[in-house]
């Protein structure tokens, strides 16, 4: 009897040990599974947006492009929306992203520049990228697309379509991004119509529906503009043009319900630029030069949604000019004067990429800014 009892006791001990071992293995597998469901640090990308990522304009286009690029490289995107460009708001957003293990953070608005340098320098192990040309910190790199090339092409269309020779331009603020685009638009228009002027009204903010609508209406009623375009986050300017039977050219606006007066849309293909940046980040490489500065050649900017009013002859002109960009014949070359008559570029010169990206804080002769 004693031997049978010992045998039973030993059997139960063995079964208990086996059950305990299986339970331990199961728990280890479960914990490993849960941990693997969380992205590793270095695999998480953060995006800082001044508005909603579903605004139908600037922020949404950035978000979709960044998400597409992250998907291409198996990275996880986390975001902070409605972040004011001031340091305090930026600091809060960055801390939130870093606490969630973001190793790469993109600032998707021009206002995130030197004013957030202290915040950026507080996280030396994080790679930051900003739309702003003011990227003073060692771990902050400027990135942007050469939209001015496409602004030039849009100007070629507007210069041929206008009857009043007044082109209206609603812009948020005067900065390097905006000034460069306005200048390119004027140069493109004057390449086909030397009598054109571009009248600009500033709203002082990237998004304010009422201010944009008021500015657009004033360009029509007071300035005599018969074609409108804009450099703001959303397409309120186009809506005003449609309501007044005036032609327009959109920016980051690909809506299809507009009339034939909607001549074309200028678009960023942000995924191409974000892929280039993230590809280099993964490889540990830096950009060529001091910024990521890609354009039509790299498929980062384009023009689409042509109206039937845009003739095949015009499209041919655009195609040929765009092809010339690939041969180094850029927009800002040859004699160019600013509004006070000062020569900014001589006949045999081309404005350097560095100056275009960081220093263009002046307007070409033929640009008229309200209040100046």
N, C-alpha and C positions, 0 to 999 in steps of 0.2 A: 504493500500500500504506500509505503514511504517513497519508493522509487517512482510509482505512478504519479504521486502528488508532485514530486520534484520535476518530473517530465512536463506535467501540465504547467507548473510555475515557469519553467524555462521557456516553454512554448509561448506562453502569454508575454513573457519578457521580450522574446524575439519579435513577436508580432507588434508589441508596443514600440520597440525600437525602430522597426521597419516603417510603421505608421508615422512616427515622429520624423524619421528621415525623409519620407515622402512629403510630409507637410512642410518641412524646412525647404526642400527643393522647390515646392510649389510657391512658397512665399518669395524665395529668391527670384524665381522666374517672373512672378507678378510684379515685384518691385522693379525689376529690370525693364519690364514692359512699360510700366508707368513712367519711369525715368526716360526711356527712349522716346516716349510720346512728347516730351518737352524738348524743344529745339536747343541745341548746344549754343553756348556763347560763341560768337563768331559766325553763327548761321542766322542771326536775327538782324534785320534791317529796320531802322526807324525812319518815319517820315513826319516832318513838321509842316502843317498846312495853316494858312491864315484864314481859311474858310472851310466850307463843307466839301468833302470828297465826292459829293453827289450834286455839285452846283451846276453841272452842265457846261462848265467852262474851264478856266485855268486850273483850279484845284482838282477837278475830276480827271482832266486829261493827264495831269502829273500822276495822280494816284493810279490810274489804269496802266500807265506806262511803267511805273515803278513796280506794280504788282506783277505785270507780265515779265519784267526782267528778273524779279525774284523767283518766279515760278520756273523760269528757264534754268536757273542755277540751284534749284532746290533750297532756296532761302525763305525764311518766314518774315513777312512784313507786318509791323505794328505801327500805329499812327497816333498822332495828337492833332486834333482839329481845332479850328477857331482860336489859334494862338496869335496873340498880338505881337507885333515886331519889337516891342520894348523888351529890355533885358530881363525884367522880373518875370514876365510871362514866359519868355523863352527858357529861362533857368528852370522854371517849374516843369515845363514840357520835357526838357532834356533829362532832368532827374528822373521823371517817370519812365522815359524810354530806357535809360541806363539801368534803372532798378529792375526793368523787365529783360535785361541782358542784351540790349541792343549794342552791337559793336561798330555799326556803321549808321550814321544819321544824316539825312538829307534835309536841308532847309530849302523849301520850294518857293520862297518869295524874295524879292530884291532887298527888302528891308532888313534881312538877317545878315548883317555885314559886320563892320567894326564894332557896332553897338553890342554884339554878343561875343566879342573876343574873350572877355574874362570868363564867361560861361564855358566856352569851348576849351580854353586852356585849363579849366578845372578838371577836365577828363582827358588827359594826355594819351590814354590808351585807346580812345575812341576815334575813329576816322570820320571827320565831318566834311560835308560838301555843301556849298551854298550857291544859289543863283546870283547872289550879289557879287559885284566885282571887288568889293571891299573884304578881302579874305586875308587879314593880317596874321592870324595865328598859324603856327607851323603845322598843325593838324587840321587845317581848314582849307579846302581847295575849291576854287570857283569852277562852275560848269555852266555851259549855256549853248544854245543852238544859234546858228547864223541866220536868224529870222530876217535880218535886214536884206538878205539876198532875195527872199520871197516878197518882202515889202517893195523892193525895186520892181519885181515882175508885176505886182498889183498896181503899182504906179503907172506902168506902161499901159495897162488896161484902162485905168481911170483917166489918164491923159488923153486917150482917144475917144472915150465915151462922154466926157464932160461937154456941156454946151455953155456953161457960164465961166469956165476956166477957174472955178473956185472949188477946191476939194476940202471937205470938212473932216477934222480929225479930233475925236474925243480921246483924251489921255488922262491917266491918273495923276502922274507927277512928272516933273522934268528930272530925269536921271539918265545915266549912260544908256540903259536899255531903250528907254522911250525916245530919247533924242536921236539915237542911231537909227531907229526904225522910221521916225518922221523924216529924217534927212534922206534915207534911201528911197522912201516913197516919193518925195519931191524930185529926186534925181531921175527916178524911173519915169515919172510923168513928163518931166522936161525933155527926156530923151526922144519923146515922140510929139511933144507939144510945148515949145519954149515959153508960151504965154501963161502957163498954169501957175497958180499960187496955192499953197497949202495953209489953211487957217486952222489953228489948234486951240482948243479950249480944254483947260485942265480942271479936273474935279477935286484934286487933293487927296483922293483915296482910291484904292483898287476896286472897291465895290460899294456903290451907293446908287441905288436905282434912280432915286429922284434927281440927284445931281447929274447923272449921266443923261437922263431924259431931257432935263433943262438945257444942258450943254448942247445936245444934239439938235434940239428944236431951235436954239439960238443960231446955230451954224446955218440952218436952213432959212430961218426968218430974217435974221439980221445980217448974216454974212453972205448970203446968196449961194451957199454950197449946193450943188446938185448931185454929189456923190459923197457918202459918209463912210468912214472907217473908224476903228477904235483900238486903243491899247488899254483895256480894262479887263477885269476878270470874267465878266459875263456880257451878254449880247444885247443889252438894252438899247444901245445906239442903233443896231440893226432894226429893232422893233419900231423905233421912232421913224426911221427911214421908210419902213414898210407902210406905216400909218399915214405918211405924207406923200406916198407915191414917188419917193426918191430912191435912187439907186444906192447900193451899199456893198461893201466888201467886209466879210466877217473875219474874226480872229479867234482861233480855238472854238469855232462855231460851225458845226456841220449839220445843222437842222435842215430838213428837206421840205418843210411846209411853207417856206417863203416863196414869194412870187419871182417872176423873171428879173425883177429889179435887184435881186440878190445876185451879184455878179460872180462871186467866187468866195472861197474861204481859205484863209491862211492857217496852216496847222503845224503843230509840232508832233513828231513821232517820237515821243519821249522814251519809249521802250528801247529804241536803237541807242540813244545816248546813255540810258541807265545800264544797258547791257555792257557797253564799252567800259563804263566806270567799274561795275561789279566784276567784270572779267579781269580787269587789272588788279582790283582789290584782292581777289582770290589768289592771283598769281604773285601778289606782293609787288606789283609794278606801279610806277607813277605815270602821269600823263606826259605826252611830249610837250615841252614848253612849260608854262606856268599855270595852265588851266586846260580843262576839257572844252574845246571850242570847235564844234563840228557843225557841218551844214548840209547843203543839198547833195553834195558828193557822197556823203556818208549816209544819206537817207534819213536825216534828223528833222528836216523841215520840208514843207511842200505846199502846193496850191491845188485845190480840188473843188468839186461842186460848181463847175462852170455853168453860168446861165446860157441859155440859147442866144442871148444878146452878144456873147463873146464869140466872135467869128473864128472860123478856121484859120484865117490869116493872122489874127491876133494870137491864137494858140501856137501857130508856127513861130511867130516872133518870140514868144515866151520860151518855147522849147529850145530855140537856137541860143537865146541869152542864157538860159539855165545851163546848157551844154558848155558855154564859154567859161562858166565858173570852174568847171573841172580842169580847164586849161590855165587857170591862174588869173583870168581876166575878171577880177572882182569888181564890186560896185564902186568903191571909193578910190578911184584913180583918175589921173588927169587933173586939170585945174578945177579947184573947188574953192569957193569963197564963202565965208560966213556972213551973217546978216549985216554986219558993219563994214563989209567989203574987204576984210582981211583975207589974204590968201592962206588957206589952210592946207592946200595940196597943190603943188606946182604941176605944169603940164606933163613933165616926164617922171612924176612920182606916183607912188601908191601909199596910202595911209597904212601904217603897220598894223598887224593883228593886235599887238599889245595896246596900241593907242585906241583902236576900235573897241576893244573889250573893256578897257579900264579908264580911258581919258576923254571920250567924246561927250563933252558937256557944253556943246555949242550947236547952233542951228545953221543950216545952209541958207544962203541967200535965196529968198523966195518963200521962206517959211515965216508966217506971221502968227505969233502967240498972243492970245487975248490978254490984255493988261500989261504987255511989254512994249 
